[in-house]
Amino acid sequence: QNGKFSDQLGDGATCCARLAKGDWELSWKGSGRTPFSRLGTSGRKRVSECVREFLLSEAIAALGVPSQRALAVFVEPSLLEKSILTSKGPSHHIQSLSREHPVLIVARAWCSHCKATKQIFQEVGASFEAFELEDADGRPLVNDQAAYLGYLESLSGASSVPRVFIGGRFVGGRDEVENLHGTSRLRELLADAGALNSGKASSADEPGSTNAVLVRACPGVGMIRMGTFDLANGPELDPYNAREGPSPGQTDLIARLVAFAGGVGTGAHDLLRNACRASASLVAKWMALGLVHGMLNTDNAHIAGISIDAAGFAFMPTYYSDYDAGGPPATRRRYSYRSQAAAMFWNLQRLAAGLSQGGEQLSEEDASLEVARFPRLFRAAWLREMRKKLGLRETKGRKQARLDAELINGLFDVMETTFADFTSTFRCLMLMPQSGEEMLDKFALSGTPLPTPQVRAAEMRSRSSKIRPAQTRELLQQLAEQTSSRGHGLQSRIAQRLELHGEAD
């Protein structure tokens, strides 16, 4: 994950069941904690996460890209009441939660200080509610996070998390909780609040408290990811932190997993070869659509080249080669639009390392040779997809392939220079809804002369206003007015950006 070995990928909030008949696997996420849930997580999912993944999964599948399918989203009846509480503002929302639960921890799921604080309450056997501002990947879970942090700052002079409430009263952050834990005072506060020995589980485990549950279906072997094959990794892969997989050294599990994933008559070599080919085709299809996965680690890479965990995807608006789908800061540039092939290549290298652990399954040399073919496979798949998108004839000559690639890359360079919208650009290049050959045949049958270059250029100029929306420039102009007193440096950068828009015109 993020280029480093992680002893646990994912939040462990999904359960799977393979259909007895048919080549599909059902999964549901958000139904509560499982034995594999991350420390301090509830196993629940918010409605916005589930709806986003539902819509993106179906959109990706409808565009002809292999994808998991979304079947349904179930929402708890009390969600409307919670939405009303949230709409009244952060202060009212946090106060309501602190009164409702004996212990409330305002946190971020990825924060190490928050995890340490939750661990303290778990050690003393206290029930608590974790109100997460961001998920484990750093994505915001509330609409106006700044307003929540502002309210927390008004309480303590600091907007950092965690912020802990016991019995409806604010007690502090991690340092304050640790100091209380060092004495008997923490247990006294928890006992007074009814958080100890109440016979009540943590609110994260209460039945019926799920916000939303997403039901999905995955074709083929099901939700088997490249990261799944790291389960037998030992600490040698992570000498700095000495992390290891859940079953270090048990390479027999790799052989069993290969047999399950590959089916009868196929081995680790075939599995790796198919993964390379399918992944090259998949990433090429993403890039032809301007689709970016903001968290393309081994946990989100499927061995059969299927788009999974669609909540991490985004369709690129204005073309920007480093667009990262709004992923967390730690992944910037690593999972950007132009880096997706490199990220998938790295994932396949990790898959090859996992498959070669068993010795008899696949040698390290054969695994390396197989994965080394991926860049060539991706370039061929990308050129094939872009030729189809632009109406260029498919040819086998290397010279024509080089010329076509130069033409396509030149188009992307112009799009980036002119801040062009990705999808609108290609829509404006569509003179007619038929292919080029069909269009020429229609002109020939009707006896109509072909449009001259001047006519075509005039048509493109008339469409150019649709390609690049003015919103970005307007926002820059507003920012310049609002920050006129901030100093010359900021004004200079805004002026440079506006100058680029002038050149784009």
C-alpha positions as CSV (number, residue, x, y, z in Angstrom):
1,Q,0.0,0.0,0.0
2,N,1.5,3.3,-1.1
3,G,4.6,1.5,-2.1
4,K,5.1,-0.2,1.2
5,F,4.3,-3.5,2.7
6,S,1.2,-3.4,4.9
7,D,0.2,-6.2,7.3
8,Q,-3.5,-5.5,6.7
9,L,-5.1,-4.1,3.5
10,G,-8.7,-3.0,3.6
11,D,-10.9,-2.4,6.6
12,G,-12.3,-6.0,6.9
13,A,-15.9,-4.8,6.6
14,T,-17.0,-7.1,3.7
15,C,-18.5,-10.6,3.9
16,C,-18.6,-12.9,0.8
17,A,-20.6,-15.9,-0.2
18,R,-20.1,-17.9,-3.4
19,L,-23.3,-19.0,-5.2
20,A,-23.6,-22.7,-5.4
21,K,-24.8,-22.5,-9.0
22,G,-23.4,-19.9,-11.4
23,D,-20.1,-18.1,-11.8
24,W,-20.7,-15.3,-9.3
25,E,-19.8,-14.3,-5.8
26,L,-22.0,-12.1,-3.6
27,S,-20.6,-9.7,-1.1
28,W,-22.0,-7.2,1.3
29,K,-20.2,-4.5,3.1
30,G,-21.2,-2.3,6.0
31,S,-23.1,-5.0,8.1
32,G,-20.9,-4.6,11.2
33,R,-17.6,-5.8,12.6
34,T,-16.0,-9.0,11.4
35,P,-13.0,-11.0,12.8
36,F,-10.8,-9.1,10.3
37,S,-12.0,-5.6,11.0
38,R,-9.4,-2.9,11.6
39,L,-8.8,-1.8,15.2
40,G,-11.3,0.8,16.3
41,T,-13.5,0.5,13.2
42,S,-17.2,-0.3,13.4
43,G,-17.6,-2.3,10.2
44,R,-20.3,0.1,9.1
45,K,-20.6,2.1,5.9
46,R,-22.2,5.5,5.3
47,V,-25.0,5.9,2.8
48,S,-22.9,8.3,0.7
49,E,-20.1,5.7,0.3
50,C,-22.5,3.0,-0.7
51,V,-24.5,5.1,-3.2
52,R,-21.2,6.4,-4.7
53,E,-19.9,2.9,-5.2
54,F,-23.3,1.7,-6.5
55,L,-23.4,4.4,-9.2
56,L,-19.8,4.1,-10.3
57,S,-19.9,0.3,-10.5
58,E,-22.9,0.4,-12.8
59,A,-21.6,3.3,-14.8
60,I,-18.2,1.5,-15.4
61,A,-20.0,-1.7,-16.4
62,A,-22.3,0.1,-18.7
63,L,-19.3,1.7,-20.5
64,G,-18.1,-1.8,-21.4
65,V,-15.3,-2.1,-18.7
66,P,-15.1,-5.3,-16.7
67,S,-16.5,-4.4,-13.2
68,Q,-18.1,-5.8,-10.1
69,R,-21.9,-5.1,-10.1
70,A,-23.9,-3.3,-7.5
71,L,-27.2,-5.0,-6.6
72,A,-28.8,-2.9,-3.8
73,V,-28.2,-0.5,-1.0
74,F,-30.1,-1.0,2.3
75,V,-30.5,2.0,4.7
76,E,-31.5,1.9,8.3
77,P,-34.9,3.7,9.0
78,S,-33.4,6.0,11.7
79,L,-31.0,7.5,9.1
80,L,-33.3,10.4,8.3
81,E,-33.3,11.4,12.0
82,K,-29.5,11.4,12.0
83,S,-29.5,13.5,8.8
84,I,-31.7,16.1,10.5
85,L,-29.2,16.3,13.4
86,T,-26.3,16.8,11.0
87,S,-28.1,19.5,9.1
88,K,-28.4,21.6,12.3
89,G,-24.7,22.1,12.4
90,P,-21.5,20.5,13.8
91,S,-22.0,21.8,17.4
92,H,-25.5,20.4,17.7
93,H,-24.5,17.2,16.0
94,I,-21.5,16.5,18.3
95,Q,-23.4,17.6,21.4
96,S,-26.3,15.2,20.5
97,L,-23.8,12.3,19.9
98,S,-22.0,13.0,23.2
99,R,-25.3,12.9,25.1
100,E,-26.4,9.7,23.3
101,H,-23.2,7.7,24.0
102,P,-21.3,7.3,27.2
103,V,-18.0,7.9,25.4
104,L,-17.7,9.8,22.1
105,I,-14.4,9.9,20.2
106,V,-14.2,12.3,17.3
107,A,-11.5,10.9,15.1
108,R,-10.0,10.1,11.7
109,A,-9.9,6.4,10.8
110,W,-6.3,6.6,9.5
111,C,-4.9,8.6,12.5
112,S,-2.4,6.7,14.7
113,H,-3.2,8.9,17.7
114,C,-6.9,8.1,17.3
115,K,-6.2,4.4,17.1
116,A,-4.1,4.5,20.2
117,T,-6.9,6.3,22.1
118,K,-9.4,3.8,21.0
119,Q,-7.1,1.0,22.1
120,I,-7.1,2.5,25.7
121,F,-10.9,2.3,25.9
122,Q,-10.9,-1.2,24.5
123,E,-8.3,-2.3,27.1
124,V,-10.5,-1.0,30.0
125,G,-13.6,-2.6,28.5
126,A,-15.5,0.7,27.9
127,S,-18.1,1.1,25.2
128,F,-17.6,4.0,22.9
129,E,-18.8,5.7,19.7
130,A,-16.2,6.7,17.1
131,F,-17.4,9.6,15.0
132,E,-15.0,9.5,12.0
133,L,-14.3,12.7,10.1
134,E,-12.2,10.8,7.4
135,D,-12.1,7.1,6.4
136,A,-9.0,4.9,6.5
137,D,-7.9,6.2,3.1
138,G,-8.1,9.9,4.1
139,R,-11.4,10.6,2.3
140,P,-13.8,13.0,4.1
141,L,-16.9,11.5,5.6
142,V,-18.6,14.7,6.6
143,N,-19.7,17.5,4.3
144,D,-18.1,20.5,6.2
145,Q,-15.1,19.1,8.0
146,A,-13.7,22.6,8.6
147,A,-16.8,23.5,10.6
148,Y,-16.5,20.4,12.8
149,L,-12.8,21.2,13.4
150,G,-13.7,24.8,14.2
151,Y,-16.2,23.7,16.9
152,L,-13.6,21.4,18.4
153,E,-11.1,24.3,18.5
154,S,-13.6,26.4,20.3
155,L,-13.7,23.8,23.1
156,S,-10.0,23.3,23.6
157,G,-8.0,25.7,21.5
158,A,-6.9,22.9,19.2
159,S,-8.6,21.3,16.2
160,S,-6.5,18.2,16.2
161,V,-8.0,14.7,16.7
162,P,-8.9,12.7,18.7
163,R,-11.3,14.7,20.8
164,V,-12.9,12.7,23.6
165,F,-16.2,13.2,25.4
166,I,-17.1,11.1,28.5
167,G,-20.6,11.4,29.9
168,G,-21.4,14.3,27.6
169,R,-18.4,16.4,28.8
170,F,-15.2,17.1,26.8
171,V,-12.1,15.7,28.5
172,G,-9.4,16.3,25.9
173,G,-7.3,14.4,23.4
174,R,-4.9,11.4,23.5
175,D,-2.5,13.0,26.0
176,E,-5.3,13.8,28.5
177,V,-6.8,10.3,28.1
178,E,-3.4,8.7,28.7
179,N,-2.8,10.8,31.8
180,L,-6.3,9.8,33.1
181,H,-5.5,6.2,32.3
182,G,-2.3,6.3,34.3
183,T,-4.4,6.9,37.4
184,S,-7.8,5.6,38.6
185,R,-9.5,8.7,37.3
186,L,-10.4,7.3,33.9
187,R,-12.2,4.4,35.3
188,E,-14.1,6.6,37.7
189,L,-15.3,8.8,34.8
190,L,-16.3,5.8,32.7
191,A,-18.1,4.2,35.6
192,D,-20.1,7.5,36.3
193,A,-21.0,7.7,32.6
194,G,-22.2,4.1,32.6
195,A,-19.6,3.0,30.0
196,L,-18.2,0.2,32.2
197,N,-19.8,-3.2,33.0
198,S,-23.0,-2.0,31.6
199,G,-23.5,-5.3,29.7
200,K,-23.8,-3.2,26.6
201,A,-21.4,-3.6,23.7
202,S,-19.7,-0.8,21.9
203,S,-22.1,1.1,19.7
204,A,-20.0,-0.1,16.8
205,D,-21.3,-3.6,17.5
206,E,-24.9,-2.9,18.3
207,P,-27.2,-4.9,16.0
208,G,-29.4,-2.7,13.8
209,S,-27.1,0.3,14.0
210,T,-25.7,0.0,10.5
211,N,-26.1,3.2,8.4
212,A,-26.1,1.4,5.1
213,V,-25.2,-2.0,3.6
214,L,-24.1,-2.4,-0.1
215,V,-24.7,-5.7,-1.8
216,R,-22.4,-6.5,-4.7
217,A,-21.8,-9.3,-7.2
218,C,-18.4,-10.1,-8.7
219,P,-18.0,-12.5,-11.7
220,G,-15.5,-15.2,-12.0
221,V,-13.3,-16.1,-9.1
222,G,-14.9,-13.5,-6.8
223,M,-13.2,-10.8,-4.9
224,I,-9.7,-12.2,-5.0
225,R,-7.2,-9.4,-5.0
226,M,-3.5,-9.3,-5.8
227,G,-2.8,-8.4,-2.2
228,T,-4.5,-11.7,-1.0
229,F,-1.4,-13.6,-2.1
230,D,0.7,-11.7,0.5
231,L,-0.8,-13.7,3.4
232,A,2.3,-15.9,3.7
233,N,4.8,-13.1,3.6
234,G,7.4,-13.0,6.4
235,P,9.0,-10.0,8.0
236,E,11.9,-10.0,5.5
237,L,9.7,-8.0,3.1
238,D,9.4,-5.2,5.6
239,P,12.8,-5.0,7.4
240,Y,12.1,-1.5,8.7
241,N,8.9,-2.3,10.6
242,A,9.2,-6.1,10.6
243,R,5.6,-6.5,9.5
244,E,4.4,-9.8,8.2
245,G,1.3,-11.3,6.7
246,P,-1.3,-13.1,8.7
247,S,0.1,-16.5,8.0
248,P,3.9,-16.0,7.6
249,G,5.8,-18.9,6.0
250,Q,2.7,-21.0,5.3
251,T,3.3,-21.3,1.6
252,D,1.0,-24.2,1.3
253,L,-1.8,-21.7,1.6
254,I,-0.6,-20.0,-1.6
255,A,-0.9,-23.3,-3.5
256,R,-4.4,-23.8,-2.2
257,L,-5.3,-20.2,-3.2
258,V,-3.9,-20.7,-6.7
259,A,-6.0,-23.9,-7.1
260,F,-9.1,-22.1,-5.9
261,A,-8.5,-19.0,-8.1
262,G,-7.2,-20.7,-11.2
263,G,-9.4,-23.7,-11.3
264,V,-8.4,-27.3,-12.3
265,G,-5.5,-27.6,-14.8
266,T,-4.0,-24.2,-14.3
267,G,-1.1,-23.2,-12.1
268,A,0.6,-20.1,-10.7
269,H,2.3,-19.3,-14.0
270,D,-1.0,-19.3,-16.0
271,L,-2.6,-17.2,-13.2
272,L,0.1,-14.6,-13.4
273,R,0.1,-14.5,-17.2
274,N,-3.7,-14.0,-17.3
275,A,-3.5,-11.4,-14.6
276,C,-0.9,-9.4,-16.6
277,R,-3.0,-9.5,-19.8
278,A,-6.3,-8.7,-18.2
279,S,-4.8,-5.9,-16.1
280,A,-3.1,-4.3,-19.1
281,S,-6.5,-4.3,-21.0
282,L,-8.3,-3.0,-17.9
283,V,-6.0,0.0,-17.2
284,A,-6.1,0.9,-20.9
285,K,-9.9,1.0,-20.9
286,W,-9.9,3.2,-17.7
287,M,-7.5,5.7,-19.3
288,A,-9.4,5.9,-22.6
289,L,-12.5,6.9,-20.5
290,G,-10.6,9.3,-18.3
291,L,-11.3,7.1,-15.3
292,V,-8.9,7.2,-12.4
293,H,-8.6,4.9,-9.4
294,G,-7.4,7.1,-6.5
295,M,-6.2,4.1,-4.4
296,L,-4.8,1.5,-6.8
297,N,-2.9,-0.6,-4.2
298,T,-2.8,-4.4,-4.3
299,D,-6.0,-4.5,-2.2
300,N,-7.9,-2.8,-5.1
301,A,-6.3,-4.8,-7.9
302,H,-8.2,-7.9,-9.0
303,I,-6.3,-10.9,-10.4
304,A,-8.8,-11.3,-13.3
305,G,-8.7,-7.7,-14.4
306,I,-12.0,-6.6,-12.9
307,S,-12.8,-3.1,-11.6
308,I,-13.5,-3.4,-7.9
309,D,-14.1,-1.1,-4.9
310,A,-15.5,1.5,-7.3
311,A,-15.8,4.2,-4.6
312,G,-12.2,5.0,-5.2
313,F,-12.8,5.9,-8.8
314,A,-13.5,9.3,-10.4
315,F,-14.1,10.5,-14.0
316,M,-11.5,13.2,-14.8
317,P,-13.1,16.6,-15.5
318,T,-10.6,19.0,-16.9
319,Y,-7.7,17.0,-18.4
320,Y,-4.7,16.9,-16.1
321,S,-2.2,14.1,-16.4
322,D,-1.6,14.2,-12.6
323,Y,-5.3,14.0,-11.7
324,D,-5.5,11.7,-8.7
325,A,-9.3,11.3,-8.1
326,G,-9.1,13.2,-4.8
327,G,-7.1,10.5,-3.1
328,P,-5.4,11.0,0.3
329,P,-2.3,13.2,0.4
330,A,0.0,10.2,0.9
331,T,-0.9,8.8,-2.5
332,R,-0.5,12.0,-4.6
333,R,1.1,11.4,-8.0
334,R,1.5,7.6,-7.2
335,Y,-2.1,6.9,-8.3
336,S,-2.6,9.7,-10.7
337,Y,-4.1,9.3,-14.2
338,R,-0.7,8.9,-16.0
339,S,0.7,6.7,-13.2
340,Q,-2.0,4.0,-13.3
341,A,-0.1,1.6,-15.5
342,A,3.0,2.0,-13.3
343,A,0.9,1.4,-10.2
344,M,-0.6,-1.8,-11.7
345,F,2.8,-2.9,-12.8
346,W,4.0,-2.6,-9.2
347,N,1.0,-4.6,-8.0
348,L,1.7,-7.3,-10.4
349,Q,5.3,-7.5,-9.2
350,R,4.0,-8.0,-5.7
351,L,1.6,-10.7,-7.0
352,A,4.6,-12.4,-8.7
353,A,6.6,-12.3,-5.4
354,G,3.7,-13.8,-3.5
355,L,3.2,-16.6,-6.1
356,S,6.9,-17.5,-6.2
357,Q,7.1,-18.0,-2.4
358,G,5.9,-21.6,-2.7
359,G,8.9,-22.7,-4.8
360,E,7.1,-25.4,-6.6
361,Q,4.4,-23.1,-7.7
362,L,6.5,-20.6,-9.7
363,S,10.2,-19.7,-9.7
364,E,11.3,-16.1,-9.1
365,E,13.0,-15.9,-12.5
366,D,9.9,-17.1,-14.4
367,A,7.7,-14.7,-12.4
368,S,9.9,-11.8,-13.2
369,L,10.0,-12.6,-16.9
370,E,6.2,-12.9,-17.0
371,V,5.6,-9.5,-15.3
372,A,8.2,-7.8,-17.5
373,R,5.8,-8.2,-20.4
374,F,3.2,-6.0,-18.8
375,P,4.5,-2.6,-20.1
376,R,4.4,-3.9,-23.7
377,L,1.0,-5.4,-23.2
378,F,-0.3,-2.1,-21.8
379,R,1.1,0.0,-24.6
380,A,-0.6,-2.2,-27.2
381,A,-3.9,-2.2,-25.3
382,W,-3.8,1.6,-24.8
383,L,-3.1,2.2,-28.5
384,R,-5.9,-0.1,-29.4
385,E,-8.4,1.7,-27.1
386,M,-7.4,5.2,-28.2
387,R,-7.5,4.2,-31.9
388,K,-11.1,3.1,-31.4
389,K,-11.9,6.3,-29.5
390,L,-10.5,8.5,-32.3
391,G,-11.7,6.5,-35.2
392,L,-8.1,5.5,-36.3
393,R,-7.7,2.4,-38.4
394,E,-6.1,-0.6,-36.6
395,T,-2.8,-1.5,-38.3
396,K,0.0,-3.8,-37.4
397,G,2.9,-1.8,-38.6
398,R,5.3,-0.4,-36.0
399,K,5.8,2.9,-37.9
400,Q,2.1,3.6,-38.0
401,A,1.8,2.6,-34.4
402,R,4.5,5.1,-33.5
403,L,2.9,7.9,-35.6
404,D,-0.6,7.2,-34.0
405,A,0.9,7.3,-30.5
406,E,2.5,10.6,-31.3
407,L,-0.8,12.0,-32.6
408,I,-2.7,10.8,-29.5
409,N,-0.1,12.1,-27.1
410,G,0.0,15.4,-28.9
411,L,-3.8,15.7,-28.5
412,F,-3.4,15.1,-24.7
413,D,-0.7,17.8,-24.6
414,V,-3.0,20.3,-26.2
415,M,-5.8,19.3,-23.9
416,E,-3.6,19.9,-20.8
417,T,-2.3,23.2,-22.1
418,T,-5.8,24.5,-22.9
419,F,-7.5,23.1,-19.7
420,A,-9.9,21.1,-21.9
421,D,-12.6,19.0,-20.4
422,F,-11.7,15.3,-21.1
423,T,-15.1,13.9,-22.1
424,S,-16.3,17.1,-23.9
425,T,-13.2,17.2,-26.1
426,F,-13.9,13.8,-27.5
427,R,-17.6,14.5,-27.9
428,C,-16.8,17.7,-29.9
429,L,-14.6,15.6,-32.2
430,M,-17.6,13.5,-33.2
431,L,-18.8,15.1,-36.5
432,M,-21.3,12.3,-37.0
433,P,-22.4,9.3,-34.9
434,Q,-21.0,6.9,-37.4
435,S,-17.4,5.7,-38.0
436,G,-15.2,7.5,-40.5
437,E,-15.8,4.9,-43.3
438,E,-19.6,5.0,-42.8
439,M,-19.5,8.8,-43.0
440,L,-17.5,8.8,-46.2
441,D,-19.9,6.2,-47.7
442,K,-22.9,8.5,-46.9
443,F,-21.3,11.5,-48.5
444,A,-20.5,9.4,-51.6
445,L,-24.0,8.0,-51.9
446,S,-25.6,11.4,-51.6
447,G,-23.2,13.1,-54.0
448,T,-22.4,15.8,-51.3
449,P,-18.9,17.1,-51.5
450,L,-16.7,16.5,-48.4
451,P,-16.4,19.4,-46.0
452,T,-13.3,21.4,-46.7
453,P,-10.6,21.9,-44.0
454,Q,-11.8,25.5,-43.5
455,V,-15.4,24.3,-42.9
456,R,-14.2,21.7,-40.5
457,A,-12.0,24.2,-38.6
458,A,-15.0,26.7,-38.3
459,E,-17.1,23.9,-36.9
460,M,-14.5,23.0,-34.3
461,R,-14.1,26.7,-33.3
462,S,-17.9,26.9,-32.8
463,R,-17.7,23.9,-30.5
464,S,-14.6,24.9,-28.6
465,S,-16.6,26.9,-26.0
466,K,-18.1,23.6,-24.9
467,I,-14.7,22.0,-24.4
468,R,-13.4,24.3,-21.7
469,P,-15.8,25.6,-19.1
470,A,-15.2,29.1,-17.8
471,Q,-15.7,28.1,-14.1
472,T,-12.0,27.6,-13.3
473,R,-11.1,31.0,-14.7
474,E,-13.9,32.7,-12.9
475,L,-12.9,31.1,-9.6
476,L,-9.3,32.4,-10.1
477,Q,-10.6,35.9,-10.7
478,Q,-12.7,35.7,-7.6
479,L,-9.7,34.4,-5.6
480,A,-7.6,37.3,-6.9
481,E,-10.1,39.8,-5.6
482,Q,-10.6,38.1,-2.3
483,T,-6.8,37.9,-1.6
484,S,-5.7,41.3,-2.9
485,S,-4.2,42.1,0.5
486,R,-2.4,38.8,1.0
487,G,0.9,39.8,-0.6
488,H,2.6,39.8,-3.9
489,G,3.6,36.1,-4.0
490,L,0.0,34.7,-4.1
491,Q,-1.2,37.4,-6.5
492,S,1.7,36.6,-8.8
493,R,0.9,32.9,-8.9
494,I,-2.8,33.7,-9.6
495,A,-1.7,36.1,-12.4
496,Q,0.5,33.4,-13.9
497,R,-2.4,30.9,-13.9
498,L,-4.7,33.4,-15.5
499,E,-2.1,34.1,-18.1
500,L,-2.1,30.4,-19.0
501,H,-5.8,30.7,-19.6
502,G,-5.1,33.6,-21.9
503,E,-2.7,31.5,-23.9
504,A,-5.2,28.7,-23.9
505,D,-7.7,31.0,-25.6
